[in-house]
Amino acid sequence: MSSLDLFSLKGRTAVVIGGTGELCGAMAEGFASAGAHVILVGRDPAKADARLAKIKAAGGSGELDRKSTRLNSSHSSVSRMPSSA
């Protein structure tokens, strides 16, 4: 067994919030390269599509949670949630 097998994510799903940004996007790519199916949650569908294309070009699998990309500051309960936690 190789050391990479110890960290395999094959058969797992990784939900990456902020997956369209630089840091979380890199994390999403890492999860995908370890075998996870990645679900990206982010505000910019164009950036998410570009990130997914990069993941798939490297042999990974993933999708965009399109429902969550429609959330914005007009959803007051969502925008207040972090400050009330």
BALOBA-1460 file (C-alpha; in Angstrom, 3 decimals):
// residues 85
<rec num="1" residu="m" x="0.000" y="0.000" z="0.000"/>
<rec num="2" residu="s" x="1.407" y="3.397" z="-0.963"/>
<rec num="3" residu="s" x="1.148" y="6.470" z="1.216"/>
<rec num="4" residu="l" x="-1.256" y="7.999" z="-1.318"/>
<rec num="5" residu="d" x="-3.631" y="5.094" z="-0.750"/>
<rec num="6" residu="l" x="-3.847" y="6.082" z="2.910"/>
<rec num="7" residu="f" x="-5.317" y="9.424" z="1.871"/>
<rec num="8" residu="s" x="-7.532" y="8.206" z="-0.947"/>
<rec num="9" residu="l" x="-10.942" y="9.836" z="-1.226"/>
<rec num="10" residu="k" x="-12.287" y="7.451" z="-3.869"/>
<rec num="11" residu="g" x="-16.003" y="6.881" z="-3.406"/>
<rec num="12" residu="r" x="-16.344" y="10.019" z="-1.268"/>
<rec num="13" residu="t" x="-17.953" y="13.385" z="-1.973"/>
<rec num="14" residu="a" x="-16.371" y="16.685" z="-0.964"/>
<rec num="15" residu="v" x="-18.579" y="19.778" z="-0.739"/>
<rec num="16" residu="v" x="-16.330" y="22.827" z="-1.055"/>
<rec num="17" residu="i" x="-17.905" y="26.108" z="0.022"/>
<rec num="18" residu="g" x="-16.099" y="28.962" z="-1.698"/>
<rec num="19" residu="g" x="-14.807" y="26.554" z="-4.321"/>
<rec num="20" residu="t" x="-14.698" y="29.290" z="-6.945"/>
<rec num="21" residu="g" x="-12.021" y="31.236" z="-5.061"/>
<rec num="22" residu="e" x="-8.286" y="30.668" z="-5.121"/>
<rec num="23" residu="l" x="-7.718" y="28.887" z="-1.794"/>
<rec num="24" residu="c" x="-10.850" y="26.759" z="-1.675"/>
<rec num="25" residu="g" x="-10.612" y="26.144" z="-5.412"/>
<rec num="26" residu="a" x="-7.146" y="24.674" z="-4.919"/>
<rec num="27" residu="m" x="-8.549" y="22.538" z="-2.107"/>
<rec num="28" residu="a" x="-11.311" y="21.323" z="-4.442"/>
<rec num="29" residu="e" x="-8.696" y="20.357" z="-7.017"/>
<rec num="30" residu="g" x="-6.756" y="18.487" z="-4.337"/>
<rec num="31" residu="f" x="-9.841" y="16.576" z="-3.206"/>
<rec num="32" residu="a" x="-10.608" y="15.672" z="-6.825"/>
<rec num="33" residu="s" x="-7.043" y="14.512" z="-7.462"/>
<rec num="34" residu="a" x="-7.383" y="12.247" z="-4.413"/>
<rec num="35" residu="g" x="-10.458" y="10.671" z="-6.017"/>
<rec num="36" residu="a" x="-13.361" y="12.561" z="-4.452"/>
<rec num="37" residu="h" x="-16.370" y="13.746" z="-6.407"/>
<rec num="38" residu="v" x="-16.379" y="17.495" z="-5.770"/>
<rec num="39" residu="i" x="-19.440" y="19.701" z="-5.370"/>
<rec num="40" residu="l" x="-18.545" y="23.384" z="-5.645"/>
<rec num="41" residu="v" x="-20.562" y="26.033" z="-3.843"/>
<rec num="42" residu="g" x="-19.776" y="29.603" z="-4.841"/>
<rec num="43" residu="r" x="-21.291" y="32.888" z="-5.921"/>
<rec num="44" residu="d" x="-19.839" y="33.105" z="-9.428"/>
<rec num="45" residu="p" x="-21.122" y="30.424" z="-11.812"/>
<rec num="46" residu="a" x="-18.596" y="31.418" z="-14.504"/>
<rec num="47" residu="k" x="-15.675" y="30.878" z="-12.099"/>
<rec num="48" residu="a" x="-17.221" y="27.606" z="-10.963"/>
<rec num="49" residu="d" x="-17.544" y="26.380" z="-14.539"/>
<rec num="50" residu="a" x="-13.885" y="27.256" z="-15.162"/>
<rec num="51" residu="r" x="-12.793" y="25.445" z="-11.975"/>
<rec num="52" residu="l" x="-14.868" y="22.379" z="-12.888"/>
<rec num="53" residu="a" x="-13.357" y="22.327" z="-16.370"/>
<rec num="54" residu="k" x="-9.892" y="22.331" z="-14.784"/>
<rec num="55" residu="i" x="-10.854" y="19.500" z="-12.409"/>
<rec num="56" residu="k" x="-12.335" y="17.417" z="-15.221"/>
<rec num="57" residu="a" x="-9.369" y="18.066" z="-17.517"/>
<rec num="58" residu="a" x="-7.153" y="16.560" z="-14.822"/>
<rec num="59" residu="g" x="-9.362" y="13.443" z="-14.705"/>
<rec num="60" residu="g" x="-11.503" y="14.384" z="-11.695"/>
<rec num="61" residu="s" x="-15.256" y="14.597" z="-11.332"/>
<rec num="62" residu="g" x="-17.383" y="17.373" z="-9.967"/>
<rec num="63" residu="e" x="-20.436" y="19.536" z="-10.255"/>
<rec num="64" residu="l" x="-21.723" y="22.958" z="-9.281"/>
<rec num="65" residu="d" x="-24.427" y="23.367" z="-6.670"/>
<rec num="66" residu="r" x="-26.425" y="25.793" z="-8.813"/>
<rec num="67" residu="k" x="-29.067" y="26.454" z="-6.148"/>
<rec num="68" residu="s" x="-26.489" y="27.894" z="-3.778"/>
<rec num="69" residu="t" x="-24.990" y="30.180" z="-6.422"/>
<rec num="70" residu="r" x="-28.234" y="32.149" z="-6.478"/>
<rec num="71" residu="l" x="-27.854" y="33.178" z="-2.848"/>
<rec num="72" residu="n" x="-26.818" y="36.780" z="-2.386"/>
<rec num="73" residu="s" x="-27.012" y="39.593" z="0.123"/>
<rec num="74" residu="s" x="-30.755" y="39.992" z="-0.477"/>
<rec num="75" residu="h" x="-31.193" y="36.795" z="1.569"/>
<rec num="76" residu="s" x="-30.892" y="38.482" z="4.942"/>
<rec num="77" residu="s" x="-31.122" y="35.289" z="6.986"/>
<rec num="78" residu="v" x="-28.167" y="33.814" z="5.106"/>
<rec num="79" residu="s" x="-26.057" y="36.963" z="5.297"/>
<rec num="80" residu="r" x="-26.680" y="37.266" z="9.037"/>
<rec num="81" residu="m" x="-26.098" y="33.639" z="9.873"/>
<rec num="82" residu="p" x="-22.305" y="33.873" z="10.424"/>
<rec num="83" residu="s" x="-22.610" y="36.890" z="12.727"/>
<rec num="84" residu="s" x="-25.262" y="35.256" z="14.898"/>
<rec num="85" residu="a" x="-23.411" y="31.975" z="15.344"/>
